[in-house]
């Protein structure tokens, strides 16, 4: 039986997965002074005459799934979350992703269709659209509807402006 909140009656609330359970990134050379940007190139899990199945997330509980279209030159983010982990999957277009651990350097990389970018809690992050594009953002934590800004902490200086 499901409740009005979309949760199964009697189901427990699971905590976010610990950082060590995040998938390994495909670009281990990025960010040599710290753990690399968490990006995966998602590959098809199954292919036949009908088409392809690509698993975007596997074994990850999410509270919100959003579809975002973004115009070339637009910046999204420039914030961090204390409780929320976000998973951004690029459907089309190219984006420059920026992230910064508190007190560390701003790291960046280009995301393209098929890339999954993972931003854990407290990671400062922003994204710049290099062309018109679309991505799916999945979140584990308060992020949807009336909770959209409850766990969002805006940065005084844009990560995009800090790039070198």
N, C-alpha and C positions, 0 to 999 in steps of 0.2 A: 504494500500500500504506500502511495506517495502522498506527501503533504503539499500544502499550497506553496511552499517554498521550493518545491522541486526535489526535495530530499526524501529518501525512503524512510518511512516511519520506523523509529527505533535505531536508525543508522547513526553511528558515532561520527564525530567530526575528526578528520585526520589532520595532523599537523603537516606543514610543508616538508618536503623531503630534505634531509640534511645535505649541505653542499657536496659532500663526497659521493652522493648518489646521482648527481647531475651527469648527463651523458658527457663523454669526452669530446673536446673540440676537434675539428679536422685541421686546424691551423696551429700546431703546437709551437711554431717559431715566433708567433706574434706575442709581444709583451714579455720579453726575456726577464725583466726584473720582478715579475709576479706571475700568478697563474694567468694563462692566456684568455683572451676573449672567448666566451663560450658560444661557439658557432658550430653547427653541424651542417654538412651537405646531406640532405635527405635523399636517399636513393629508393627506387621502386622496390617494394617488398614482393610484388607479384605482377606478372605480365602474361597475357594470353591474347588471343585474337580479338577479344572485346575491348582491350585497353590495358591500363596500368593501375595498380593500387600502390599508393605511397603512404606509409604510416608516418604521420607528423609527430604525434606523441604516443608513447606506449608505456603504460603503467604509471601515468601521471594524473593525479586528480586535479581538476580545474574548477573554479567557481564562476568563470565568465569567459565567453568566447565572443570577440568583436571583429567585425570586418571594417578595415579602414582604407579609404582611397585618399591618396595624397598627391597634390600637384607639384610639379618640378619646382625646386627652390624652397618648398615649405619645410619648416623644422617642427618636429614633434618631440615631446619629452622635456628635456632640460629640468629633470627632477629626479627624485629617488623615492623609494617606498621603504618603510621600516618593517613591514610584515609581508609584502606581496612579492611573489616571484612571477615574472612575465616570460612568456614564450612567444616570440614574434616569428611568424613563418611568411616569407615573401612569396606571393603568388605571381606578381609581374612587376617589372621595373627594376631600377637599381637605387640603392640607398647607401649613404655613408653613415655607419654606426659609430657613435662616440660613447666611451664609458670611462669612468674614473672611480677608483677606490679613494676614500677620503685621504687627502694629503699626497696622493700619488699622481703620476703623470696621466694626461688624457691619452687614451689609446683609441685607435680608430681602424676601421676596415670597411671595405665595400661589401654589401650584401646584394645578392641577386636571386632571381626566382629559384626556389628549391632550398634556400638557406633558412636555417632555424637559429635565431639568436636568443640566448637565455640570459635574463638579467635577474640575479638573485636579490634578496632584500639588501638595502643600504648601498647598492651599487648605483652611482650617479650615471644617468644615461640620457642620450638624445639621438635623434635620427634626422638626417637631411636627405630629402628626395633629390636624387641626381637626375631623375626624369619622372614623369607621371607614373604612379605605381599603386599597387594594392597589396595589403598584407593582412593576415589573420593574427590577432593578438589574443592569446589565452592567458588568463591570470589565475593564480592560486592565492587568494586573499581578498580583502575588500576592494572591489574595483568597479562593479556594475551599478547602473541606475543611480539611486540616491547616495550610494557609497563611493561614487566615482572619485571624489576628491578627499575622502576620509583618510587615505593612506598615501597622499601625494604631497611631497615636500619640494617646493619650487627652489631652483638655484638662483642666487642673486646675479651670477655671471654665467652666460651661456657656455656650455661645453664646446659648441660649434665655434664661438668667437675665440676660444683658447687654442684652437689648432694652429700648428706652426707652419 
